[in-house]
Amino acid sequence: MKASGFVMAVLVISLITGCEENIKVDTATAEVTMLFTHSVDGNKVQLDNLIYKNALNQDYSIKTIKYFISGVRFHRLDQPSVELNDIHFVDIRDTESLSYVFEQKIPQGAYTGISFVYGLSPEDNTSGRFTQPPESLMEWPEPMGGGYHYMKIEGEYLVNGSPSFFNFHAGMLDGVPYEIHIDLPNSAFTVSDNTLHLTLNMEIQNWFQNPTDWDFEYFRGAIMGNHEAQKTIQENGVDVFTVGISDGAL
Ligand SMILES: [Cu+2]
């Protein structure tokens, strides 16, 4: 009995050791850094400049771009996808927020694509979860269902030649979620280095077209209580983002 117990113990130890060696070999990882850029018609956005025209030829400017990115997911062939738990808040006027290193690393290897949630899924969108600014300042009013704004894009548009302020704000309205599930086009990649750099670009013009041309005069400046506007933003937002991918040192 004693001898077989000893044999079992040796067996178990060697199994554990063997597993650890396997794990080491299998889990060469890459740290994921995401950079955030913002363009209009393919050029870097110029803030506070009333120089842009949407598909309906309405003039507008951009003053504010703030949003949450969550549920970043890396898809693999024949293997479970890798989801990162981080929720990142971007503010175009806060340079530090334009670069983010995710807490989790991803296994090196081949990936078929990247997806993420623009805004917050309902399970992440609970009042009080952010206690510190700037995230806490994204609160969505309790009478409109609470939680947080997914985004605040703000600027001015011209009405009969005079500038008028607009709040292009999105969030869950009256309990109806409008977060955007984005599958990034051309996002297959192979990472064989210990760093992965992703540059996520928001093409602002696309918020205002495809499938619906955004009419500033129809929707006007305040849309937070407007389900049609929230639905339109959700639909238009699907093709707003593209990604550039490189591994190794930039
Ligand atoms: Cu708002």
Residues whose N, C-alpha, C, O or C-beta is under 5 A from the ligand:
A	BS01	CU	H169 M224
